Amino acid sequence: MGQRFEANLMNVPRPKNLPGQNEPYPHVLIGDEAFALKPYFKRLFPYRQSRRDVQKKNYNTRFCRARRVVENAFGILAQEWRIFY
């Protein structure tokens, strides 16, 4: 899957404007520090950076909230169909 993302072979939608923004933003994957930074991948700011910068701390808070929603959705799918274990 990672190789397909690298080669732009995944059927990812084109970048779109976020609400209230004029600049298009690409669709991305989210994860933790175990993954390398790539153009299609976002992760948290390190704790040392985020504790001093309010914007980075806010980003990390919202990032964690989004990640929790995704993890809960996969948990529900796994319980319902048992194929995502």
C-alpha positions as a Markdown table, in Angstrom:
| # | Residue | x | y | z |
|---|---|---|---|---|
| 1 | Met | 0.0 | 0.0 | 0.0 |
| 2 | Gly | 2.9 | 2.4 | 0.8 |
| 3 | Gln | 4.5 | 1.7 | -2.5 |
| 4 | Arg | 1.2 | 2.5 | -4.3 |
| 5 | Phe | 1.0 | 5.8 | -2.4 |
| 6 | Glu | 4.6 | 6.6 | -3.4 |
| 7 | Ala | 3.8 | 5.9 | -7.0 |
| 8 | Asn | 0.5 | 7.9 | -6.9 |
| 9 | Leu | -1.4 | 4.7 | -7.9 |
| 10 | Met | -4.0 | 5.0 | -5.1 |
| 11 | Asn | -7.3 | 6.5 | -6.2 |
| 12 | Val | -7.0 | 9.5 | -3.9 |
| 13 | Pro | -9.3 | 12.5 | -4.6 |
| 14 | Arg | -7.7 | 15.7 | -5.8 |
| 15 | Pro | -6.9 | 18.4 | -3.2 |
| 16 | Lys | -9.9 | 20.5 | -2.2 |
| 17 | Asn | -10.4 | 23.7 | -0.4 |
| 18 | Leu | -11.1 | 23.4 | 3.4 |
| 19 | Pro | -14.1 | 25.4 | 4.7 |
| 20 | Gly | -13.3 | 29.0 | 4.8 |
| 21 | Gln | -10.0 | 28.6 | 2.9 |
| 22 | Asn | -9.0 | 29.6 | -0.6 |
| 23 | Glu | -6.0 | 27.2 | -0.9 |
| 24 | Pro | -6.6 | 23.6 | -1.8 |
| 25 | Tyr | -5.4 | 21.0 | 0.7 |
| 26 | Pro | -4.5 | 17.4 | -0.2 |
| 27 | His | -6.1 | 14.3 | 1.3 |
| 28 | Val | -3.7 | 12.7 | 3.7 |
| 29 | Leu | -3.2 | 9.6 | 5.9 |
| 30 | Ile | -2.8 | 10.2 | 9.6 |
| 31 | Gly | -0.6 | 8.1 | 12.0 |
| 32 | Asp | 1.9 | 8.2 | 14.8 |
| 33 | Glu | 5.7 | 8.7 | 15.1 |
| 34 | Ala | 6.4 | 5.1 | 13.8 |
| 35 | Phe | 5.8 | 6.3 | 10.2 |
| 36 | Ala | 8.1 | 8.5 | 8.2 |
| 37 | Leu | 6.9 | 11.9 | 7.0 |
| 38 | Lys | 5.7 | 11.8 | 3.4 |
| 39 | Pro | 3.7 | 14.3 | 1.3 |
| 40 | Tyr | 0.6 | 12.1 | 1.8 |
| 41 | Phe | 1.1 | 11.4 | 5.5 |
| 42 | Lys | 0.7 | 13.6 | 8.6 |
| 43 | Arg | 1.6 | 13.0 | 12.2 |
| 44 | Leu | 1.9 | 14.8 | 15.5 |
| 45 | Phe | 4.4 | 17.4 | 16.3 |
| 46 | Pro | 7.0 | 16.1 | 18.8 |
| 47 | Tyr | 6.1 | 16.9 | 22.5 |
| 48 | Arg | 9.1 | 19.2 | 22.9 |
| 49 | Gln | 8.0 | 21.4 | 20.0 |
| 50 | Ser | 4.3 | 21.4 | 20.9 |
| 51 | Arg | 4.6 | 22.3 | 24.6 |
| 52 | Arg | 6.2 | 25.7 | 23.7 |
| 53 | Asp | 4.0 | 26.6 | 20.7 |
| 54 | Val | 0.3 | 27.1 | 21.2 |
| 55 | Gln | -0.5 | 26.5 | 17.5 |
| 56 | Lys | 1.3 | 23.2 | 17.5 |
| 57 | Lys | -0.3 | 22.1 | 20.7 |
| 58 | Asn | -3.7 | 22.9 | 19.2 |
| 59 | Tyr | -2.8 | 21.0 | 16.0 |
| 60 | Asn | -1.8 | 17.9 | 18.1 |
| 61 | Thr | -5.1 | 18.1 | 20.1 |
| 62 | Arg | -7.2 | 18.2 | 16.9 |
| 63 | Phe | -5.0 | 15.6 | 15.3 |
| 64 | Cys | -5.6 | 13.2 | 18.2 |
| 65 | Arg | -9.3 | 13.8 | 18.1 |
| 66 | Ala | -9.4 | 13.0 | 14.3 |
| 67 | Arg | -7.3 | 9.9 | 14.9 |
| 68 | Arg | -9.5 | 8.7 | 17.7 |
| 69 | Val | -12.6 | 9.0 | 15.4 |
| 70 | Val | -10.9 | 6.9 | 12.7 |
| 71 | Glu | -9.7 | 4.2 | 15.2 |
| 72 | Asn | -13.3 | 4.0 | 16.7 |
| 73 | Ala | -14.7 | 3.6 | 13.2 |
| 74 | Phe | -12.4 | 0.7 | 12.4 |
| 75 | Gly | -13.2 | -0.8 | 15.8 |
| 76 | Ile | -16.9 | -0.7 | 15.0 |
| 77 | Leu | -16.2 | -2.2 | 11.5 |
| 78 | Ala | -14.1 | -5.0 | 13.1 |
| 79 | Gln | -16.8 | -5.9 | 15.6 |
| 80 | Glu | -19.5 | -5.8 | 13.0 |
| 81 | Trp | -17.8 | -7.8 | 10.2 |
| 82 | Arg | -14.7 | -9.3 | 11.8 |
| 83 | Ile | -12.7 | -8.8 | 8.7 |
| 84 | Phe | -10.6 | -5.9 | 9.9 |
| 85 | Tyr | -8.9 | -7.8 | 12.7 |
